[in-house]
């Protein structure tokens, strides 16, 4: 696509965007797609990029509809109902959307209603030293809670720790309100589902049951409980499960 303007002022960014031509590898800050050498408009002050199609796209209006203008996308996003059979993924938590969600159907950008309303700044119990801030992360990072590598999504991270503390939105939802009581630990615990490998299991008897579990319990053994106050971590199968239950 030929770029006609050497610079533009765009409603999605507060600085003038300059035509930088081709030759850059970048991720567009509106559609979040990776481009190799495609022409772009760039803010030299912020490192903000828009590909040509997003930069010159005609405005989309949502008059008369409930909608939001989210910082992760340039277009207004009306509230819609999503059928879970469509397998649409939320940009923020990367889980499938079902029921009410905000959507730009033109660009295929979707957010759960809960994810769209996330606070921009929080004080998280796993990082009490500084506030952490919500932002877009295009490149690969490792969540400090679940230890999974993720990219092209929303994260919370700490600016004062040089972005070394990062948590994904899915773990934010899981850890902001600890609710599991474990008799061998003084604090309430959070449940983290289907995590990456847990380096250390703090089972009360120093015996980790994960290695002797069958493949049928793979999902359970990859889940763990976490204390956000002291970083106590334990496989779910090694802790809160009761040894006996009453079945009717």
C-alpha positions in Angstrom: 0.0 0.0 0.0 1.4 3.4 -0.9 1.7 6.0 1.9 0.5 9.4 0.8 1.2 11.4 3.9 4.6 12.0 5.5 3.0 12.5 8.9 -0.5 12.2 10.5 -2.3 13.1 13.7 -4.2 10.0 14.9 -6.9 9.9 17.6 -5.4 6.7 19.0 -2.1 8.5 20.0 -1.3 11.8 21.5 1.9 12.5 19.4 2.3 13.1 15.7 3.1 9.9 13.8 5.8 10.0 11.1 5.9 7.9 7.9 9.0 5.7 8.4 8.6 3.7 5.3 9.6 0.1 5.2 12.5 -1.8 6.7 11.2 -2.1 10.3 10.2 -5.3 12.2 7.4 -4.1 14.4 4.0 -4.9 16.0 1.1 -2.6 15.3 -0.3 -1.1 18.5 -3.8 -1.3 17.2 -4.3 -4.7 15.5 -1.3 -6.3 17.4 0.0 -8.1 14.3 3.7 -8.6 13.6 5.1 -6.9 10.5 8.4 -7.6 8.8 9.5 -4.6 6.7 6.0 -3.3 5.9 5.5 0.5 5.8 4.5 2.1 9.0 3.7 5.2 10.9 5.8 5.6 14.1 6.0 7.9 17.1 9.7 8.4 17.6 9.1 9.6 21.2 7.1 6.6 22.4 8.1 3.8 20.0 4.4 3.6 19.0 3.6 1.9 15.7 0.6 1.7 13.4 0.6 -0.2 10.2 -0.6 1.7 7.2 -4.0 0.0 7.0 -4.8 0.7 10.7 -3.4 4.3 10.4 -5.5 5.2 7.4 -8.7 3.2 8.3 -11.9 5.2 8.4 -13.3 5.9 11.9 -15.8 3.3 13.2 -18.7 4.7 15.2 -21.0 3.0 17.7 -23.7 5.6 18.2 -26.7 4.3 20.2 -24.8 1.2 21.5 -23.2 0.5 24.8 -19.4 0.5 24.1 -16.0 1.3 25.4 -12.9 2.9 24.0 -10.1 0.6 25.4 -6.5 1.6 25.4 -5.5 -1.7 23.6 -7.4 -0.9 20.4 -8.1 2.2 18.3 -11.8 1.5 17.6 -14.8 1.7 19.9 -15.9 -1.7 21.1 -19.6 -2.3 21.6 -20.9 -4.8 24.1 -22.0 -8.0 22.3 -23.1 -11.6 23.2 -20.6 -14.3 22.1 -21.5 -17.9 21.5 -18.8 -20.1 23.1 -19.0 -22.4 20.1 -17.2 -19.7 18.1 -14.0 -20.2 20.0 -13.2 -16.5 20.3 -10.2 -15.6 22.5 -10.1 -12.6 24.9 -7.0 -10.5 24.2 -6.4 -9.8 27.9 -6.6 -13.2 29.6 -6.3 -15.4 26.5 -9.3 -17.5 27.6 -12.3 -18.2 25.4 -15.1 -15.7 25.4 -18.6 -16.7 26.4 -21.6 -14.4 27.0 -21.1 -10.7 27.3 -17.9 -9.2 25.8 -16.6 -6.0 24.2 -15.7 -6.5 20.5 -14.3 -4.8 17.5 -15.6 -7.3 14.9 -13.9 -5.5 12.1 -10.4 -6.1 13.6 -11.3 -9.3 15.6 -10.3 -7.7 18.9 -12.3 -9.0 21.9 -12.3 -8.5 25.6 -14.3 -10.1 28.4 -16.4 -7.5 30.1 -14.5 -8.2 33.3 -11.1 -7.9 31.6 -12.2 -4.7 29.8 -12.9 -3.2 33.3 -9.5 -4.1 34.9 -8.0 -1.2 36.9 -5.0 0.4 35.2 -3.0 0.5 38.5 -3.1 -2.0 41.4 -1.3 -3.0 44.6 -0.9 -6.7 44.2 -0.4 -9.0 47.3 2.5 -10.8 45.5 4.4 -7.5 45.0 3.7 -5.1 47.9 6.8 -2.9 47.3 5.4 -1.0 44.4 2.2 -0.5 42.4 2.0 -2.5 39.1 0.4 -1.2 35.9 -1.7 -2.7 33.2 -0.3 -2.5 29.7 0.0 -4.3 26.3 2.9 -6.7 26.0 3.7 -7.8 22.4 6.9 -9.8 23.1 7.4 -13.0 25.0 7.5 -12.7 28.8 7.3 -15.2 31.7 4.5 -14.7 34.3 6.0 -14.5 37.8 3.0 -16.5 39.2 2.2 -19.3 36.7 5.7 -19.3 35.1 4.2 -19.6 31.7 5.6 -17.9 28.6 3.0 -15.6 26.9 3.0 -12.8 24.4 0.7 -10.4 22.6 -1.7 -9.8 25.5 -2.2 -7.6 28.5 0.0 -7.8 31.6 0.6 -6.1 34.9 4.2 -5.2 35.6 6.3 -3.0 37.8 8.0 0.0 36.3 10.2 0.6 39.4 11.6 -2.9 39.2 12.6 -2.4 35.6 9.7 -4.6 34.5 11.1 -7.7 36.2 7.9 -8.4 38.0 5.2 -9.4 35.6 1.9 -11.2 36.0 -0.6 -12.3 33.3 -4.3 -11.2 33.6 -5.4 -14.8 34.2 -3.2 -14.9 37.3 -4.4 -11.5 38.4 -8.0 -12.8 38.4 -6.8 -15.9 40.4 -4.6 -14.2 43.0 -6.3 -10.9 43.8 -8.6 -12.6 46.4 -7.0 -15.7 48.0 -9.7 -18.1 49.2 -8.2 -21.6 49.9 -7.5 -22.6 53.5 -4.8 -25.1 54.2 -4.2 -26.3 57.7 -0.4 -26.5 57.4 -0.1 -22.8 56.3 -1.1 -19.7 58.1 -2.3 -17.6 55.1 -5.1 -18.1 52.6 -3.9 -19.6 49.3 -4.7 -19.0 45.6 -5.4 -21.7 43.0 -3.4 -21.5 39.8 -4.7 -23.9 37.1 -2.6 -25.8 34.6 0.7 -23.9 35.2 4.2 -24.5 33.9 6.6 -26.6 35.9 6.8 -25.8 39.6 10.4 -25.7 40.6 9.8 -26.3 44.3 6.8 -28.0 46.1 6.5 -27.0 49.7 4.3 -30.0 50.7 4.1 -30.2 54.5 5.7 -33.7 54.7 8.4 -32.8 52.2 7.0 -35.5 49.9 5.9 -34.4 46.4 3.2 -36.6 44.9 3.4 -35.2 41.4 6.0 -37.7 40.1 3.9 -40.8 41.0 0.7 -39.5 39.4 -0.8 -41.1 36.3 -1.3 -39.3 33.0 -5.0 -39.1 33.8 -4.2 -36.6 36.6 -1.9 -34.5 34.3 -4.1 -31.4 34.6 -4.3 -31.7 38.4 -0.6 -32.2 38.8 0.2 -29.1 36.7 -2.0 -26.9 39.0 -0.8 -25.5 42.3 -1.7 -23.3 45.2 0.2 -20.1 46.0 0.6 -17.8 49.0 1.0 -14.3 47.8 2.3 -13.1 51.1 5.3 -15.4 51.4 5.6 -17.2 48.0 4.7 -20.6 49.5 3.9 -22.9 46.5 2.6 -26.4 46.4 1.1 -28.7 43.9 -2.6 -28.9 44.3 -2.5 -32.7 44.5 0.0 -32.5 47.3 -1.9 -30.2 49.7 -5.5 -29.1 50.0 -7.1 -32.3 48.8 -8.5 -34.2 51.8 -7.4 -37.7 52.4 -11.0 -38.9 53.0 -14.3 -37.4 51.8 -18.0 -38.2 52.6 -19.8 -39.3 49.5 -23.5 -39.6 49.3 
